[in-house]
Amino acid sequence: MITRHDLNQLQSLTRVPALSILLPTHRTSPDNKQDPIRVKNLVDEATTRLRAEFSQRELEPLLKRLESLVDEIDYPHTLDGLALYVSHDFARLFYLPFPVPERVVIDQTFATRDLVYGMHRALRYWVLLLSQASTRLLAGTGETLEEVQDQNFPMQMTGPGATTALPYEADSAYVDDRHRRFFQQVDSALITYAGEEALPLIVGGVDRQISFFQEVSQYTSAIAGTLTGNFDRATPHELTAPVWSIIQSVREAQQTNALRQLDEARGAQKVVSTIEEVWRLAQDGRGKLLLVEKNYHVPAIVTENGGLELAEQVGGTEVMDDAVDEIIEAVLAKGGTVAMVDDGSLSDEQHIALILRY
């Protein structure tokens, strides 16, 4: 599953050729039986296009990486989308909890736009499971959980009281301090993933571990809920129900708060609610908080003067598939925030509303 950390890495790589293969996939049988065939067809298309532009010698490292990456695909456990990114010195695949358009892109950089937009529409969060033996980090998108497994996580406590014996004179205060230091390491590693994004964080573990983590963490304000217990062997599937229960409460609270802010902004006449006005002021950087109904999409054309003109249907190079996603990206890029709300919540505002800074 894709995280903002992954996106930043993908967007920083510039090695020609950069191959991106994206397609929608299926979670269940019999629909998922067609997924390997669609991947093969897209790989064949990519290979043909690459060979038309580059020599076999130039392509050999990339094609070997592509072949190995395709062999890694776990078709029985795909989600709603699949993305493969390959260059001469890089190869990653991502199972996506949202569908993406089927496409092959060969460029100087990887094609990440569909991933960015998919992430905008989904409620994302982190789950941190504390343990002396194996502290784990899971990325959540909607009801989908995927464990982060890399050079940082899972993280094991080492040294006295963990991988070596305690000193003879050690007391309970010494042991507690060792745990605090370990959870400081965990907290520092979390920066790599959380970055500047204020995503909700669910913390699991025994009460004492959670307490120690809260004492040393810089993310206490992001903690949306806790799960008490030992989760060393818990699978993502087993964690889904208790985690989703907490996240639903978070989502409801976020929506209530956003709609309250909208009411206050209406009184101060700091709201625009036609998509053309929202587009213009979002581009100008005046958006403080954008509220969008989660299934609101609209194709549109950017006019010569930079305005927005709605299109009757998707199609053609001039038509944006979804102007709403472009507005979301503009608001975020200029320091604003975005709240996805239930369909029907903004019927008085034509399904979208922008609270202005001034």
N, C-alpha and C positions, 0 to 999 in steps of 0.2 A: 504494500500500500504506500502511496506517495505522501511525503510530509513536506513542509516548507523547507526544511533542511535539504531534502533530496532535490527539490526544485532549484534552490540556490546553486547546488552543485551542478545540476544539468545545465543551467543557464550560464554558468561560468566557463563551460568547456567550449572551445572553438578550434576544432580540428577538421579539416576538409578531407574526405567527405564525412558529414555527420548524418547517419541514417536513423530515421524515426519510423517505426511501424506501429500504428494504433488501430484498434478494432473493438467493437462491442463483443462481449462474450456472455455465456449463460452459466448460471449457478447449478442448474439441475438437468437431469436426463429426461427426455431424449434430446432436448435442444442443444446440450453441450457437445453432442457427437459431431456436430458440424464445425465446431471451433478449430480442431486440428487441420481440417481441409481449408478453412479460410486463412489460417496462418500460413500454410504451405503456399497457397496462391499468392499471398502478399509477399512472402519471401522470394518466390519466383519472380514476381514483378520487380521487386527491389534489385535482385541480382541482375536481371536483364538490363535495367536502367543504369546500374552502376557499370556494367561491362561496356555499355555504349559510350561512357565518358572516361573510363580509367582503364589502364592496362591490367592484365592478370597479375603481374608482379606487384603493382600498387595495391591491388585489392586483396591479395592473399591473406594478410593478417586480419583484415576486417571480416572477410567471409568465414574464416575459421572461428572468429569470435561469435559471429552470427549463428553459425551452425551449433556451437556449444550452447549458446543462450537458448535457442529453440528447443534443444534437448532437455533443458531444465524446466520447461513449462509443465506445471502440474495441472493438467486439464480437469481432473475430477474436482479440483478445489479452486477453480477460477471464480471471479466475482462478476461484476457487470461490465468490466472493460479490461483491456490488456494493452500495455505499452512496452515496446522494446526499443532501446536506444543503444546504438553500436557505432564506434569509431575505431581507428587503428589501435588505440590504447585504452578503450573503455567499453564496457558492456553491462547493462543493467536491464532487468525486466521488472515491471510493476503490475500487480493485480489491483484493479481500481474498483472501488465501491460505487461507481457511477459509469454510465455508458459514455463512449466517445465515438465520434464519426470514424468510419473506416478510411484509412489513408496511409500512403507511403510518401515520406518527405525526405529528399536528399538535399542538404543545404550546408551552409557554413556553421550553423548552430542547430541544436536539437529543437524539435517542434514541441513546445510545452504549453502552448496557449490553451488547448482543450483541457489540459490538466488543471491549469490555473482556474478556469471557469467552473470546472466540475467541483473543485474544492470550495469555491465561493458559495455554491448552492447547498453544501452539506454542513451539518453541525459536526465540528471537529473538536477533539479533546485528547488529553493524555491520561493514562492510567499508570501509576507508579506503585509497584508492589515491593515493599521493603522487606529485606531479609538479610541476615548476616551471611547466610550461605549463598544466596543468589538474589540480589535486587534486580527486578525486571521492569522494563518500560514497554508499554503497549500504546500504539497509536490508534485512536478511535475515530471513525467516520460514520456517522449515523449509528446503526446497530452492528457495524463491522469492526472487529478488533483484530489487529495484527501486531505480533511481537517484534520489537526492534532487536535485532541480533547483529551486532557489529563489534568494533574495537572497544566500545564503552559498556554496552549492556549485552547480557546480564553482567552485573558487577558483584564480585565476591570480596568480602572483608578479609584482609590478610594480616599477619602479625600476631602479637600476643592476644590470647583469648579467641583466636580464630584458627589460623593455620599453624601457630606455635603455642606452646604452653604459656600460661600467665606467670609473671614473676612471683616468687615465693611471697613477697610482701604485699602483693596486690590486694586491694579491698574493693568493695562494691563501687565506690566513687571512681576508682581507676577504670573499672570495667565500663561504667556509664560514660566516662570521658572518651574511651576508645570507640564506643558506638557513636557518640556525637561527631567525632572526627571522621568516622566512616561515612555518616550521612551528609557531612559537609562535602565530601568527595562526590557523593551521589548528586547533591544539589549543583555542584560546579559542572558536572557532566551534563546535567539537564539543560544548561544554557545553550549547548550546541543545537538542541532540538527546538526548545521553546523560543529562543531568540527574542525578538521584539513583539512576537504575537502573543496577545493575552488570551490564550485558550484555557478553558476550564481544566482543572487537574483533580483527579480522584486518587487518593492515597490509601493503599491497603497495607495491612500488617497487624501485628499484635499491638495492643494499646501502648506499650512502653516504647516500641520502635516509632510509632506515629508521633508520640509526644516528643521524642528526641529530634525527629526530623523537623517538626514544627518549630522547635527552639532555634534551629540553625539555618532554616531555609529562607531564601529570598522570595519564594513563591507562595508564602502563606495566604496572601490575598487572592490567589488564583484557585485555592483548594475549594472545590465545589461540594465535596463529600468524602466520607471515609468508609472503608470496608474493613471490618475487624476479623482477623484470623490469620492462619498460615496458608500462603498461596504459592509455596515453592513448586508444587506440582499441578496447580490449577491450569486447565487449558483455556485458551481464549473463548471457546464455546461455553465452558462452564461459567465464565465470568460475565458473559454477555447480559444475562437477565438482571443480576444485581447492579451492574454498571449502568445499563440502560434505564433502570428505574431512577437512578440519581440524575442522569443526563436529561431525562424528560422533565424533571422538576427544574433543572437549570434552564432548559429551553423555554418553559412556560414563564419563568421569572424574567428572562431576557426579553421575551415578547411583551410582557406586562409593562416592564420598564420603558421599552422603546415606544409603546403606544402612549404611555403617560407623558413622555417627553414630547411626543407629537402634539398632544392636547395643549401642553404649555406653550409650544412654539406657535400653534395656531393663534392663541391669544395675543402673542407678541408679533404676529404677522411675519413670521420668519419661516414660512413653509411654501414650497412650490410643489404642484402635484400633477402637472401634465408632463408627459415624457419629453416633449420638446424643450420645455423650460428646465426640467431636471438635467437633461443632456447639456444644455448650454452652461448652466451654473456649476455643474460638476466639472466640466472642462476648465472653467475659470478658477477652480479651487475653492469655491465658496461652500462646498458641502461639509457639514459637521457630522450629520448622521443620515444615512440613506435607509429607508424602510422599503422592502420589496416583498410582495407576496411570492412564496417559494416556487410556484409554478407559472409565474408570469414571464412570458417570452414574447418578443416582437421583432420581426425583421425590419430593417430600415436602411436608408441611404444617407450618407453624409453629403450635404449640398456644397456648392462651390464656396459659399461664405462660412462654412464650418457648422452650419445648423443641421438639424435632423429632419428627415422626411420619411414617414412610415411607408413601408412597402407592403403590397398585398400578399406576397409570398417569397419564400427563400429561393434563391437562384440567381445566377449571373455574378460576374466578378465585382460589380459595384454594390451589391446588396450584402449587408452584414447579416449573418444568420440570426444574431440576437443582440439588439442594441442595449438591452438590459445588462447583459454581462459586460459590455464595454463601459457602461456607466459605473458599474460596481468597481471595475478595475481603475477607472479614473478617480473615483472618490477615495479608494484606498491609497492610490499612488500619491495623492495630495494630502494625506494625513487624516482623512475622515474615517468613519467607521460604518459598518453595514449590519443591519439586522434583518434576517429573513423571518417573515411572519406568516401565519396561516392564511390560506386562500380565503378571500372574503373579508379579511381584517381591514383592508384599505379600499373598500368599494366606493367610499365617498371621495377618495383621492385617485381614482382610476388606477388602482393596483400598485401605485408607486408614489413615494413622497420623499422629498429632500428637506431636511431641517438645515437652515442656513447659519453660517457663522455670524453674518451681519447682513 
